[in-house]
Amino acid sequence: MFLLRVITLAVIAVALVAGAQPTSSDPRDAGPIVGARVKTCSGCRLNSLTEVRRFIKDEMRRYPAIDLQYIGGHDPIIEFVNRYNRVVLREEMSPYSIRELHTLVQNHGIHTYTPKPSFDPFPFSPVGVCNAWRQTGGCDPNGPRETTADESCLDDIDVGRSGYCDCAEGVRHGFACDHVPFTCKAVCEDPSIVTVKPMVQEPSPVTAEDLEVLPTDDDQQERKQQEQQQQQHSEEL
């Protein structure tokens, strides 16, 4: 039994070394692992994974560099991230025991003494008077920074994204979510090229009053004649 456990741990270690190599060509995905985050439901399948549940509930608090995110219905996974908060490696946690999970994180350089990571914006190469697009949250150009969604000066910034173009000499051009697509290179060269995307006016819902048929002039004249006839008949009586 002990030999089987040793062999299992050795296989895990080999798989980790092979799996730690980034497969993306994006330079933001390169670099050493500095932290991790665990995503899991608070109950559901986690309740049936005794070893994983004990690691998350009891053991993981010993690792400041591992963040915990509860997501409804999410199977437990661990994502290892680099200094730009980009996912370098993602692993399902269900096959592992507590001991194997400790081995998993420590083989990636995350120990109980590893501090909580602070992430850096990716140093994009400037293009002319443009440095980069800096993403923010909440459709607010002054909202919280979302560094993992930063883009280069030549990337298209589609509608629905907020942030600012970081231009030369500290100049910033901010955008909420209601804009037409653009590149920050173009904005830094001429900010006037970007316009606010026109909002589509939704038609008003039809009410019962809208369905009422207004009387025409002929209807009103006929009704007036009927009233005059009724009045004349009453006078004759």
N, C-alpha and C positions, 0 to 999 in steps of 0.2 A: 504493500500500500504506500509506504514511504517512497519507494523507488518510482512508483507511478506518479506521485505528486511532484517529485523532482523532475521527471521527464516532462510533465505538463507545464511546469514553470519555465523549463528550458525552451519549450516550443513557443510559449507566449513571448519570451524575451526575443527570440529570433524574429517572430512575426512583428513585434513592435519596432525593431530596428529596420525591417523592410518597409513597414507601413508608415514610418515617420518621415520618409522622403516625400516632399511635396510633389504632386503630379501636375500642378497648374503652372502655366508659363507666365502668369501674372507675377511681377516682382514683389507685389504686396504680400504674396503668400509665402515668401521665402523668409529665412531667418530662424533663430532658435525659439523653442517653446518657452514662454515665460509664465503661463498660467493655464487654467482650464475652467470649464463651466459644465455643470451637470444639469441636464434637462430631464424632468420626470414628472409624472402625475403624483399627487400626494397619497393616492390610494390605489384603486384599480389594480393593474397587474403588479404593481410594486408590492402589494400585500402578499402575493404568492412567491415572491423572490426574497426569501428570508435573509440570505447572505447579503444581497445587494441593499436591501432595506436597512439592515444593521449598519452597513458601511455608510450609507447616506445619512441616517438619523444620528448615529453615534460616533463613527470614526472620522467622517469627513471634516468635522469641525476643527480637527487638529491641523488642517491644511489651509492657511490663510489665502493661498493662491488659487483655491478652487471656489468658484461661485456656484450657488444653487438657485435654479429657476424652476418653480413649480408651474407646469402647464397641463391643463386638463386633458386626460386621455393620452398623454404622451408616454411612450415606453422609455425606460431609463437609458440615457446615452451620456457619454462624456465627450466633450469637444476640447481639444488642446489648441491653444491660440498663441500667436506670436506677438511681438511688440506692437504691431499695428492692429491688434484685436481681430486678426483674420484666422479662420479655422485651418489649421495645418493637418489635423488628424481627427477623425470621428470614430468612436467605438461604441458598440452596443454593450451594455453592462451585464445583461442577463446571464451570459455563460460563466461569469467569474464568481469566485468565492471572495470572502473578505481579504484573505491573504493575497490572492491573485490581484485584487484591485489595488492593494498597497503596492504590489510589485509593478503594476501597470503605470501608476502615476509617478513612482520614484524612478522608473527606467526612462522617463521623459524629463527628468531633472526637477520634478516637483516634490519637495520634501516638507516636513513639518516646519522647518525653519525658513522656507522660501516665502518672501514677503508677498503681499497682495500686489499684483502688477499695476503699473501706471502705463497707459498706452500713448503712443506717439502718432501724430499725423504722418502719412507717408510723404517723404521728400520728393515730390514730383519735380521733374526738370522744367524750369521756366521756359516759356515760349514767347519771345518778344517781351511785351510789357505785362504778361500774364504769368502768375505763379501756379494757380490751381483753382478748382472748384471746391469749396468747403461746405459740406452738407450739414444742415441743422434739422431739428425735429419740430413737429407741431405746426407745419406750414408757416413758420415764423423765422425770418432771416436772422433774428437775434435769439432763436430758441437754443435748446441744448445741442451741443455738437455731436454729430454722428460720424466719427472719423473713418469708420470702415466703408462709408459710402462716398468719400471724397473721390474726385475725378481729375484727370489731367485737363490741360487747357484745350485739348482738341476733342475731348469726349462730348457727345451730345447730352445736354441736360433737358430731359423731357418734362412735359407738364406734370404737375403733381409733386415735384420735388422743391424743397425750400433750402435756402442757404445763401451763400454769397460768392462772388468772383473775387479772389484774392489777387489784386493787381500790384504793379510795381509801386514803390514809395508808400506802401501802407494804404493804398486806395482800395476800398471795398464797395462793390455794387451788390446790394442785397435783393433777394427775390422771395416772395411768398410762393404758393403753389399755382397761382393763376397766371401763368405766363406761357408764351409760345416757346417751342424748343430753341435752344441756342447753344453756342460754345463760348466758354469764358475768354478765349482768345479774341473772338469777335467783339465781345462786350467790353473788354479792357481797351480795345482799340477805338471803339465807338459805342458808348452805352445807349445811345438813342435808337439803336437798331432793334432793341427788344421792346415789344409792346405787351400790355396785359392781355391775356386771352379773354375775348368777350364771353360773358356768361350767357348761357342759353336760357331764355325766359320760358319757364314752364307754363303751359296753359292753365288757367284757373279752372277748378272743378265746377261742373255744371250743377246748379242748385235748383230746387223746386221752383223758385221764383223765376229763374231763367226759362223754365218750361212753360210758364203761363203765357197764353196768347193775348197780346194787347189788342183792344178793339180798334177796328179801322174807322175812317171817317163815315163810311156808309153805315156801319153798325151803330155809331153814335147818333147819326141822323134818324135812323129807324127807331132807335130806343126813345129819342125825343118825341117823335110823332106818336108813338104808343102812349107815352105819358100824357101828351096833350089830349089824345082821344079819351083816355081814362078820366082826365079832369073834366072834359066837356060832358061826358056821360054822367058824371056825378052831379054836375050843375043842373042838367036836365031833370034828374030825379029830385 
